[in-house]
């Protein structure tokens, strides 16, 4: 009997270990420490040099890991490199010293914990002299190394053509920038994630709005507290079971941040100049009436500051649609409707946003455009389908968990 009990306990222990090993939160990547050794003594590049470096590049060597092409784009204080293979990307700082341009940072695969440092240079004879003098170079080549499994490997990127430009297209990141399972350096739906999101190539974010017990709109995805999103074991039940003060005092997100209010999240979006759109995912009907005045207040502030940013109330179901239509002068509160064509018309929303699995729907998208409105698609993560929607579709934006992949396909488009 004791032997059977021991075997049973061992089996339970093994199952627990297996389940724990499947929890992606337990295997975050170790992002290389930002020591900037290579950049010591360098000075910042000019904005003219930044623009000249942006482009679509041929990769050789390095293509085995990252694919044949890469897109280099200035994103805030960094350069982001979007690769065509394995949903991979790099975040690099840049500087100039004695006629050479240096880049230093890290690369990673978005779907696993593989990551490593990366260092690149543009030598004077490889285009740096022209770039630093503000002239378009006839040849532009970045060479250097990246670390994979502790081994330095060579990589070279040669400029091929300019990036595709369309200032009216939206690359929208899910949950403020990405999910916790995507192993990013900030928690989903946090102020820190909103600040970080620009590096992923986005110009729009989607955030999830819940109400606390005292009716404060906060940003949190799930209705219930759980270990996927917070660190505390003892907090159970719904977000709406707790006051905002209780959440603020006792709850931390997976990377240690506090659950933000909607106003805090919108302020972070306002301060991030790359963000041109915020999609408010209303989790239930009572949220709508609470967020509408905050939306208006924020848009008024943006207008007074000449800040080009849109905030849209999401309408994912008919109950939320009915709550939205009950707002006085609801047309004054911009919205995005995910429902079918007849309900989209009824909503008077300025954006129609169907599921990606419904396909390209060219006739409906054309009808939306004929009304001087826009069409987004959600939540699109599969690289092959991202390629198809950007190459053949007429949508005005994509909501995704992998904005770096959308950025690659969009900017590399010929």
N, C-alpha and C positions, 0 to 999 in steps of 0.2 A: 504493500500500500504506500509506504514511504517512497519507494522507488518511483512508482507511478506519479505521485504528487511532485517529486523533484523534477521528473521529466516534463510534467505539465507546466511547472513554473519556468523551466528553461525555455520551453516553447513560447510562453507568454513573453519572456524577456527578449527572445529573438525577434518576435513580431513587433514589439515596441521599438527595438533598435532599427528594424527595417522601416517602420513608419517614420521614425525620426529622421532616418537618412533620406527619406523622400521629401522632407520639408525643406524647400529651397532657402528659407530664411536661415537655416543652420549652416549654409555654405556660401556666405557672401564672398565676393572676390577681394583679394588683398590689393587694393589700388596702390601702385608705387608711390612712395612718399614724394611730395612735390618739393624736392631739394633745389631744383634749378641750378645744378652744378655747371652745366654747359653754358647757361645764360649769364653767369656771373660776369660783370663788367660790360655787358652789352647795353645798348640803348634801344628804346622802342622804335618800331618802324613807323613811317608816316602813313597816313590814310591812303595816299597815292600808291605806295608800295603794297599795302594790303590788297587793294583792288587788283593790282597787276599779278599778284600771286594766286588769287582765286581762279579756279578753272577745273577742267576735266583732264586727268592725267593718266597716262599709260604706266602700268606697274611692271617692272622687270629689273632685277629679281624681286621676289616677295609675293608674286601672284598665286603661289600654291596656297598660302593662307588667306589672302585678301582678295583674290580675283584679278582679272585683267585691267580693270579701271578703278580710279578713285576720283572723288570730288573733294576739292579743298575750298573751304568757305570760311570767311572771317565771321566769328560769332562772339560778339562782345569783346572781351580782352584776349580771347584765344582764337586759334584757328581750329576748326573741326575738320576732320578727314573722314568722309563717308565712303566705305568700301562696298564693292558689289558682291562679296561672298560672305556667307555665314553671319549676316547681319552684324558686321564688324565696323568699328569706327575708332578714331583716335582723337584725343583732346590735347592740343599742343600750344605752348606759349612760344613766342618768337622774339628775337632781338637781333641787333646788328653790331658787329665789331670789326673794325679794320677791313671793311669792304666785303665781309662774309655775313650771310644771314643764317642764324641758328634757330632751330626748333627743338623743343624738349617737352616731353609729357608722357602720356601713356596711351596704349591701345587696349581694346577688349572686344570679346564676342558677346553680343547682347543676350544670347540664350544659354550661356553657361558661365562658369567662374574663371575661364581663361583670360588672362590679362598680363600685361608686362610693360616695361618702359619702352620709349621710342625716342631716338634722337636723329635729327636730319640737318643737313646744311645745304645752302646754295652757295657754291664757290663763285668768286668774281668772274671766272671764265664760263660758268654755267648759267649766267643770267643775273647774278647778284648786282654787278656794276650797273646794268641798265635799270633794274628794279629800284635800286637805291637812288638813282638819279631821276626817277619818274618816267622812264622811257619803256615802251613795250619791247621786251627782249625777243630776239629772233630764236633763241634757244633758252629754255628754262628747265633745269633738272635739279631735283632734290635727291640727295643720296644720304644714306646713313644705315642705322641698325635698329632692330627691335629685339626685345628679349622674349624668347618662347621656351618655357620649361627650363629656365635658367641658362639658356644658350643664346648668345648673340648671333642674330641672323641678318644678312644684308637685305636692303630694300632700296629701290630706285624708282622715282616717279618723274616722268617726262611730260611736260605740258603738251596737250593736244588741241584744245579748243576752249572758248569761253563757256561758262556755265549758262544753262537755260534760265532766262529771267521772265517772271510773270508776277508782278507785285500784287495782283488780285487773287492769287492762289493761297490757300491756307493748309499748312501742315500742322495738324492739331494733335497734341499729345494727350493721351488718356490719363485721368487721375492726377492732373497737374504736371505730368512729365513722364510717368511710368509707374508700374506696379511694384510692390515690394518684391515679388518673385523675379523681377528683372534685375535685381541686385545693383541698384543705383546707389549713389552715396547719400541720398536723402530719402525720407519716407514718402510714400504716395500721399497726395492730398495735403502736403505740408507747405508752409511758406518757403522753407528751404528748397523744396523741389521746384516750386514756381521760379525761384531765383536761378536755379541750376538749368532749367529746361532749355534755355536759349542754346546751350552747348550741343543739344541734341538736334539742332536744326529747325526747331519749331518756331512758328509765329502765331500760334493759337494754343489754348489749353482748354481742357474739359475738367471741371471739378464737380464733386458730389455734395449736395446740400441737404443736411438733416436739421431738425429742430431739437433743442434741449428741452428739459422739463419746464424751464422758464421761458421757452419760446425764443431762444437766441439761435439764429441760423449759424451752424458750424459746418466745417468741411470734413466729411467722413463717409467712406463708401458704404459699409455694411450697416444694416439696421441694428444688428446686435454687436456688442463688444466681443472680441475674440482675439486669440493669440496671433492670428495672421496679421493683425493691424496694431496691436498694443503690446506692451511688455508685461502688464500686470495680470497675474493669474486671478486675483480676487475680484476684479471688476467683471460682472456678468450682467446680462439683460440688455435692454435697448439703450441707445443713445438718449432717447427721450425719457428714460427713467431717472436721469441725472441732471442737476442744474449745471449751468456753464461753470460756476465757481467750483463745483465738485470735480468736474472733468479737468479743469485747469490745474487744480491743486494736486490731483492724485493719479492722473493718467498721462503716460508718455507714449508716443508713437515708436515704431520699431527702431529708429535711429536716434531716439531720445528727444525728439521735438514735441512740442505741445500741439494739441488739436487746435487749429486756427478758427477764428470766426470768419464768416463770409467777408466782413469788412477788412479784416487783416489780409485775407487772400487777395481781394481786389486791389488793395494798396500795393501788395507785392507785384501784382500784374501791372499796375500803373507804373511802378518804378522800373520794371524790366522793359526797356524801350523796344525790344524785339517782339513783344507780344502785341498783336493787333486785334485779338479776339478772345473772349472768354465765354465758354459754353457752360451754363449752369444746369447741371443735371438735377432736376427737382425729383426728390425721392418719393414724395407723396403729396396729395393735393393741398394740405394745410400749409406746406412750405411756400407755395406760390405767392399768397397774399403777403407773407412776411418779407420775401426777398424783393418784391417789386419796388417798394420805396427805397431800398438800399441800392438797387440797380439804377434808379433814376438819380439818386444823389451822386452816385459814382460817375455816371455819364455827364452830369452837369459839371462836376469837378474836372473831368477830362476835357470837356469843351472849353472851360475857362483857361485851361493850361495849353490849349491847342494840341492836345494829345490824341492821336489817331488810334482809338481803340473802341471795339464794339463789345457789348455784353448782351448775351441772348439767353432768355429764359427757355430752357428745354421743355418740350411737351412730348413725353414718351407714350402717354396713353390717354384714353378719353376722359377719365376722371380728372386728370391734371388739365386737359384741354378745357373742360367745363369750369374748373376753378379759375383758369386764366381768363376765360371769357366773362366771368363775373366781376373782374376788376374794372372799376370805373375808367373809362377811356383806355381800354386795354391796348388799343393800337399805339398808344404812346410808350408802351413797354415792349421793346423789340424781343421777338421770340423766334425759336427754331422748332419746327414741327416734324416729328418722326413718323407720322401716320400716313394713311393712304391719301390719294390725290383729292378726294372730296373733303376730307377732314382738314387737309392742308389749306384748301381754299377757305374753309370755314374759320380756320384759326387766324387768318390774315397775317401769318408769320412771314418774315422776310427770307427765311431759309427753310428749304425742304431737305430732310436728312433720313433717307431710307437705309435699311441694312444692306451691307455689301453683297450678301448672298442672293439678293434679288436681281443681281446683274447690272449691266451698264444702263439699261432703261433709257435709251437715247431719246425716244419720243417724249417721255415725261420730263426729262431734263430740259429738252428744248422748250416744252410748254412753260416750265418754270422760268427759263431765261426770257421767254417772250413776255412774261409778266414783270420783267426787270428785277427778278429775284434770283437767289442763288441755290445751288444744290450741293450738299456735302454727302459723304457716305461713311458709314461706321460699321463695326470696328474692324478695320482691315489690317491684318498682320502677316498674311502669307506672301512671301516675296514674289512668287510668280503672278499672283493676282494683283499685287500692288503694281507690278510692271504693266499688266494689262489695263488696269484702270487709268493709269497715267498716260500710257501710249494711245489707247483707243477710246477712252471715256471722255466725257465732256463735263465731269463734275468740277466744282470750284474748290474742293478741299477734301481731305481725308482725315478722319479720326482714327488713330492707331496707337497701339502699345509700343510700336517700333518706329518712332519718327525718323531715326537715322536711316532706315531703309527707304522710307518715303522720300527723304531728302536726297538720298543717292539717286533714286529713279527720276525724281523731278529735275534736279539740277543737271543730270547727265543726259536728259532728253535732247534729241537732235531735232 
